[in-house]
Amino acid sequence: MSSFTTATPLPPTSFLLRTKDALTNVTLSPPTAAEATTTHDVTLTESTLSATPIPTATYSNDGGVLAAKDCAAAGGNVYLASTGTSGTKTPLAGNTSGVQAIAFSPLSTYVVTWEKPPKESGGDGNLKIFATTDGSLLTSYHMKNSPSKGVAWPAVEWSDDEKVGSDEC
């Protein structure tokens, strides 16, 4: 039987755990290089990010920003929060209470959201692109089909450097 050895210790990994009652950040921390010689235990740390239901949430690719729809906030709007120690929340511009899907661009410059299209035509589109720096709405488009019904998500496919993007709808 062979064994797997790594020259460098694995980095801590965080993930979101959504339940009907809360949103929790769970971090798995492998032992340090010094500890690895004496133990194989992984440290598990949990911190509650919200004590209210969060129907959709995601981390940016670098883990520095969390985008979440907070049902306890006025109107249940989407906000951006730094995963650092500041705890500052920046709401996305406008009414985002209907958002059902959220995605970040590769460099976390943009946040894309999707919500059910309104029954009446016209108005802003339901696929929206926001700036992560201040939550401002940059543009919106109409996308009839839901990401939960087999439509590719995220709906905007970005190049790694974010210089170009294409519609996946």
Phi and psi restraints in degrees (value plus and minus 20) as a CYANA .aco file:
   2 SER   PHI    -113.7   -73.7
   2 SER   PSI     137.8   177.8
   3 SER   PHI    -140.5  -100.5
   3 SER   PSI     133.5   173.5
   4 PHE   PHI    -119.4   -79.4
   4 PHE   PSI     108.7   148.7
   5 THR   PHI    -146.2  -106.2
   5 THR   PSI     119.3   159.3
   6 THR   PHI    -138.3   -98.3
   6 THR   PSI     120.5   160.5
   7 ALA   PHI     -92.5   -52.5
   7 ALA   PSI     -50.3   -10.3
   8 THR   PHI    -140.1  -100.1
   8 THR   PSI     126.9   166.9
   9 PRO   PHI     -86.6   -46.6
   9 PRO   PSI     129.9   169.9
  10 LEU   PHI     -91.3   -51.3
  10 LEU   PSI     125.6   165.6
  11 PRO   PHI     -96.1   -56.1
  11 PRO   PSI     138.5   178.5
  12 PRO   PHI     -81.4   -41.4
  12 PRO   PSI     126.8   166.8
  13 THR   PHI    -144.9  -104.9
  13 THR   PSI     110.4   150.4
  14 SER   PHI    -131.6   -91.6
  14 SER   PSI     125.7   165.7
  15 PHE   PHI    -166.0  -126.0
  15 PHE   PSI     139.2   179.2
  16 LEU   PHI    -111.9   -71.9
  16 LEU   PSI     117.5   157.5
  17 LEU   PHI    -140.0  -100.0
  17 LEU   PSI      91.5   131.5
  18 ARG   PHI    -120.7   -80.7
  18 ARG   PSI     110.0   150.0
  19 THR   PHI    -141.7  -101.7
  19 THR   PSI     158.0   198.0
  20 LYS   PHI     -89.2   -49.2
  20 LYS   PSI     -35.0     5.0
  21 ASP   PHI    -130.8   -90.8
  21 ASP   PSI     -37.1     2.9
  22 ALA   PHI    -182.3  -142.3
  22 ALA   PSI     148.6   188.6
  23 LEU   PHI    -140.3  -100.3
  23 LEU   PSI     102.8   142.8
  24 THR   PHI    -142.8  -102.8
  24 THR   PSI     119.0   159.0
  25 ASN   PHI    -114.8   -74.8
  25 ASN   PSI     104.6   144.6
  26 VAL   PHI    -134.1   -94.1
  26 VAL   PSI     107.4   147.4
  27 THR   PHI    -137.1   -97.1
  27 THR   PSI     107.0   147.0
  28 LEU   PHI    -121.6   -81.6
  28 LEU   PSI     100.8   140.8
  29 SER   PHI    -135.3   -95.3
  29 SER   PSI      87.8   127.8
  30 PRO   PHI     -85.6   -45.6
  30 PRO   PSI     140.6   180.6
  31 PRO   PHI     -83.6   -43.6
  31 PRO   PSI     131.9   171.9
  32 THR   PHI     -88.7   -48.7
  32 THR   PSI     150.4   190.4
  33 ALA   PHI     -76.9   -36.9
  33 ALA   PSI     -60.8   -20.8
  34 ALA   PHI     -87.8   -47.8
  34 ALA   PSI     -60.5   -20.5
  35 GLU   PHI     -91.7   -51.7
  35 GLU   PSI     -48.2    -8.2
  36 ALA   PHI     -82.8   -42.8
  36 ALA   PSI     -43.5    -3.5
  37 THR   PHI     -96.5   -56.5
  37 THR   PSI     -39.3     0.7
  38 THR   PHI    -135.0   -95.0
  38 THR   PSI     -36.9     3.1
  39 THR   PHI    -168.7  -128.7
  39 THR   PSI     135.5   175.5
  40 HIS   PHI    -137.1   -97.1
  40 HIS   PSI      -7.6    32.4
  41 ASP   PHI     -91.1   -51.1
  41 ASP   PSI     122.6   162.6
  42 VAL   PHI    -127.3   -87.3
  42 VAL   PSI     111.7   151.7
  43 THR   PHI    -104.3   -64.3
  43 THR   PSI     111.0   151.0
  44 LEU   PHI    -130.7   -90.7
  44 LEU   PSI     102.6   142.6
  45 THR   PHI    -141.3  -101.3
  45 THR   PSI     110.8   150.8
  46 GLU   PHI    -139.5   -99.5
  46 GLU   PSI     118.0   158.0
  47 SER   PHI    -158.1  -118.1
  47 SER   PSI     111.0   151.0
  48 THR   PHI     -98.2   -58.2
  48 THR   PSI     102.4   142.4
  49 LEU   PHI    -108.5   -68.5
  49 LEU   PSI     -49.9    -9.9
  50 SER   PHI    -173.1  -133.1
  50 SER   PSI     114.1   154.1
  51 ALA   PHI    -113.0   -73.0
  51 ALA   PSI      -1.6    38.4
  52 THR   PHI    -146.0  -106.0
  52 THR   PSI     141.1   181.1
  53 PRO   PHI     -80.8   -40.8
  53 PRO   PSI     115.3   155.3
  54 ILE   PHI    -142.6  -102.6
  54 ILE   PSI      83.4   123.4
  55 PRO   PHI     -91.3   -51.3
  55 PRO   PSI     -46.6    -6.6
  56 THR   PHI    -169.0  -129.0
  56 THR   PSI     117.7   157.7
  57 ALA   PHI    -179.8  -139.8
  57 ALA   PSI     130.2   170.2
  58 THR   PHI    -176.1  -136.1
  58 THR   PSI     131.3   171.3
  59 TYR   PHI    -109.1   -69.1
  59 TYR   PSI     132.4   172.4
  60 SER   PHI     -88.5   -48.5
  60 SER   PSI     144.3   184.3
  61 ASN   PHI     -78.9   -38.9
  61 ASN   PSI     -52.8   -12.8
  62 ASP   PHI    -110.0   -70.0
  62 ASP   PSI     -21.1    18.9
  63 GLY   PHI      57.4    97.4
  63 GLY   PSI     -15.0    25.0
  64 GLY   PHI    -103.3   -63.3
  64 GLY   PSI     -38.4     1.6
  65 VAL   PHI    -154.7  -114.7
  65 VAL   PSI     120.3   160.3
  66 LEU   PHI    -131.8   -91.8
  66 LEU   PSI     110.0   150.0
  67 ALA   PHI    -129.1   -89.1
  67 ALA   PSI     107.2   147.2
  68 ALA   PHI    -166.9  -126.9
  68 ALA   PSI     127.0   167.0
  69 LYS   PHI    -114.2   -74.2
  69 LYS   PSI      95.6   135.6
  70 ASP   PHI    -119.8   -79.8
  70 ASP   PSI      88.0   128.0
  71 CYS   PHI     -88.8   -48.8
  71 CYS   PSI     -39.1     0.9
  72 ALA   PHI    -103.0   -63.0
  72 ALA   PSI     -42.9    -2.9
  73 ALA   PHI     -90.5   -50.5
  73 ALA   PSI     138.4   178.4
  74 ALA   PHI     -75.7   -35.7
  74 ALA   PSI     100.3   140.3
  75 GLY   PHI      59.2    99.2
  75 GLY   PSI     -26.4    13.6
  76 GLY   PHI      48.0    88.0
  76 GLY   PSI      20.0    60.0
  77 ASN   PHI    -100.6   -60.6
  77 ASN   PSI     146.1   186.1
  78 VAL   PHI    -107.0   -67.0
  78 VAL   PSI     119.9   159.9
  79 TYR   PHI    -152.4  -112.4
  79 TYR   PSI     140.0   180.0
  80 LEU   PHI    -129.4   -89.4
  80 LEU   PSI     117.8   157.8
  81 ALA   PHI    -155.6  -115.6
  81 ALA   PSI     113.7   153.7
  82 SER   PHI     -87.9   -47.9
  82 SER   PSI     119.2   159.2
  83 THR   PHI    -105.4   -65.4
  83 THR   PSI     -18.3    21.7
  84 GLY   PHI     -94.0   -54.0
  84 GLY   PSI    -180.8  -140.8
  85 THR   PHI    -106.2   -66.2
  85 THR   PSI     -29.3    10.7
  86 SER   PHI     -88.6   -48.6
  86 SER   PSI     -55.5   -15.5
  87 GLY   PHI      49.1    89.1
  87 GLY   PSI      -5.6    34.4
  88 THR   PHI     -92.3   -52.3
  88 THR   PSI     113.3   153.3
  89 LYS   PHI    -130.2   -90.2
  89 LYS   PSI     111.4   151.4
  90 THR   PHI    -136.0   -96.0
  90 THR   PSI      96.5   136.5
  91 PRO   PHI     -93.9   -53.9
  91 PRO   PSI     127.4   167.4
  92 LEU   PHI     -92.8   -52.8
  92 LEU   PSI     126.9   166.9
  93 ALA   PHI     -84.2   -44.2
  93 ALA   PSI     125.6   165.6
  94 GLY   PHI      59.7    99.7
  94 GLY   PSI    -191.1  -151.1
  95 ASN   PHI    -107.0   -67.0
  95 ASN   PSI      93.0   133.0
  96 THR   PHI    -135.7   -95.7
  96 THR   PSI       2.9    42.9
  97 SER   PHI     -87.2   -47.2
  97 SER   PSI     -41.1    -1.1
  98 GLY   PHI    -111.4   -71.4
  98 GLY   PSI     -17.6    22.4
  99 VAL   PHI     -81.3   -41.3
  99 VAL   PSI     112.3   152.3
 100 GLN   PHI    -139.5   -99.5
 100 GLN   PSI     -32.6     7.4
 101 ALA   PHI    -165.6  -125.6
 101 ALA   PSI     122.6   162.6
 102 ILE   PHI    -157.2  -117.2
 102 ILE   PSI     120.1   160.1
 103 ALA   PHI    -168.8  -128.8
 103 ALA   PSI     129.5   169.5
 104 PHE   PHI    -120.4   -80.4
 104 PHE   PSI     132.2   172.2
 105 SER   PHI     -93.8   -53.8
 105 SER   PSI     145.7   185.7
 106 PRO   PHI     -75.9   -35.9
 106 PRO   PSI     -57.9   -17.9
 107 LEU   PHI    -118.0   -78.0
 107 LEU   PSI     -11.4    28.6
 108 SER   PHI      44.5    84.5
 108 SER   PSI       6.1    46.1
 109 THR   PHI     -98.7   -58.7
 109 THR   PSI     -51.4   -11.4
 110 TYR   PHI    -146.9  -106.9
 110 TYR   PSI     133.1   173.1
 111 VAL   PHI    -141.7  -101.7
 111 VAL   PSI     110.9   150.9
 112 VAL   PHI    -129.6   -89.6
 112 VAL   PSI     112.7   152.7
 113 THR   PHI    -145.7  -105.7
 113 THR   PSI     134.8   174.8
 114 TRP   PHI    -151.8  -111.8
 114 TRP   PSI     118.8   158.8
 115 GLU   PHI    -158.0  -118.0
 115 GLU   PSI     140.5   180.5
 116 LYS   PHI     -75.3   -35.3
 116 LYS   PSI     116.3   156.3
 117 PRO   PHI     -88.8   -48.8
 117 PRO   PSI     125.5   165.5
 118 PRO   PHI     -87.2   -47.2
 118 PRO   PSI     133.4   173.4
 119 LYS   PHI     -85.1   -45.1
 119 LYS   PSI     -56.9   -16.9
 120 GLU   PHI    -104.6   -64.6
 120 GLU   PSI     122.1   162.1
 121 SER   PHI    -101.0   -61.0
 121 SER   PSI     146.7   186.7
 122 GLY   PHI      74.4   114.4
 122 GLY   PSI    -196.3  -156.3
 123 GLY   PHI      54.7    94.7
 123 GLY   PSI    -189.7  -149.7
 124 ASP   PHI     -85.0   -45.0
 124 ASP   PSI     133.4   173.4
 125 GLY   PHI     -92.7   -52.7
 125 GLY   PSI     145.7   185.7
 126 ASN   PHI    -118.1   -78.1
 126 ASN   PSI     -28.1    11.9
 127 LEU   PHI    -122.3   -82.3
 127 LEU   PSI      94.1   134.1
 128 LYS   PHI    -142.3  -102.3
 128 LYS   PSI     126.5   166.5
 129 ILE   PHI    -139.2   -99.2
 129 ILE   PSI     104.6   144.6
 130 PHE   PHI    -136.8   -96.8
 130 PHE   PSI     135.6   175.6
 131 ALA   PHI    -104.1   -64.1
 131 ALA   PSI     113.4   153.4
 132 THR   PHI     -95.5   -55.5
 132 THR   PSI     -39.9     0.1
 133 THR   PHI     -84.1   -44.1
 133 THR   PSI     -59.3   -19.3
 134 ASP   PHI    -158.5  -118.5
 134 ASP   PSI     -16.9    23.1
 135 GLY   PHI      56.9    96.9
 135 GLY   PSI      -9.3    30.7
 136 SER   PHI     -93.6   -53.6
 136 SER   PSI     124.4   164.4
 137 LEU   PHI     -97.4   -57.4
 137 LEU   PSI     104.5   144.5
 138 LEU   PHI    -115.0   -75.0
 138 LEU   PSI     -61.7   -21.7
 139 THR   PHI    -184.9  -144.9
 139 THR   PSI     145.6   185.6
 140 SER   PHI    -165.4  -125.4
 140 SER   PSI     133.2   173.2
 141 TYR   PHI    -156.8  -116.8
 141 TYR   PSI     143.5   183.5
 142 HIS   PHI    -114.9   -74.9
 142 HIS   PSI     106.6   146.6
 143 MET   PHI    -155.3  -115.3
 143 MET   PSI      87.7   127.7
 144 LYS   PHI     -91.2   -51.2
 144 LYS   PSI     -65.1   -25.1
 145 ASN   PHI     -99.7   -59.7
 145 ASN   PSI     128.4   168.4
 146 SER   PHI    -106.0   -66.0
 146 SER   PSI     121.3   161.3
 147 PRO   PHI     -80.1   -40.1
 147 PRO   PSI     -43.7    -3.7
 148 SER   PHI    -101.7   -61.7
 148 SER   PSI     -24.1    15.9
 149 LYS   PHI    -132.4   -92.4
 149 LYS   PSI      22.4    62.4
 150 GLY   PHI      64.4   104.4
 150 GLY   PSI     -20.0    20.0
 151 VAL   PHI     -98.6   -58.6
 151 VAL   PSI     118.2   158.2
 152 ALA   PHI     -77.7   -37.7
 152 ALA   PSI     114.5   154.5
 153 TRP   PHI    -153.5  -113.5
 153 TRP   PSI     114.8   154.8
 154 PRO   PHI     -92.0   -52.0
 154 PRO   PSI     131.8   171.8
 155 ALA   PHI     -91.8   -51.8
 155 ALA   PSI     -38.9     1.1
 156 VAL   PHI    -130.4   -90.4
 156 VAL   PSI     102.0   142.0
 157 GLU   PHI    -116.8   -76.8
 157 GLU   PSI      92.3   132.3
 158 TRP   PHI    -116.1   -76.1
 158 TRP   PSI     132.2   172.2
 159 SER   PHI     -93.2   -53.2
 159 SER   PSI     140.6   180.6
 160 ASP   PHI     -78.5   -38.5
 160 ASP   PSI     -51.7   -11.7
 161 ASP   PHI    -112.3   -72.3
 161 ASP   PSI     -17.1    22.9
 162 GLU   PHI      44.0    84.0
 162 GLU   PSI      -4.0    36.0
 163 LYS   PHI     -96.2   -56.2
 163 LYS   PSI     -44.8    -4.8
 164 VAL   PHI    -158.0  -118.0
 164 VAL   PSI     133.3   173.3
 165 GLY   PHI    -165.1  -125.1
 165 GLY   PSI     134.4   174.4
 166 SER   PHI    -154.6  -114.6
 166 SER   PSI     133.3   173.3
 167 ASP   PHI     -98.8   -58.8
 167 ASP   PSI     106.5   146.5
 168 GLU   PHI    -119.0   -79.0
 168 GLU   PSI     -11.4    28.6
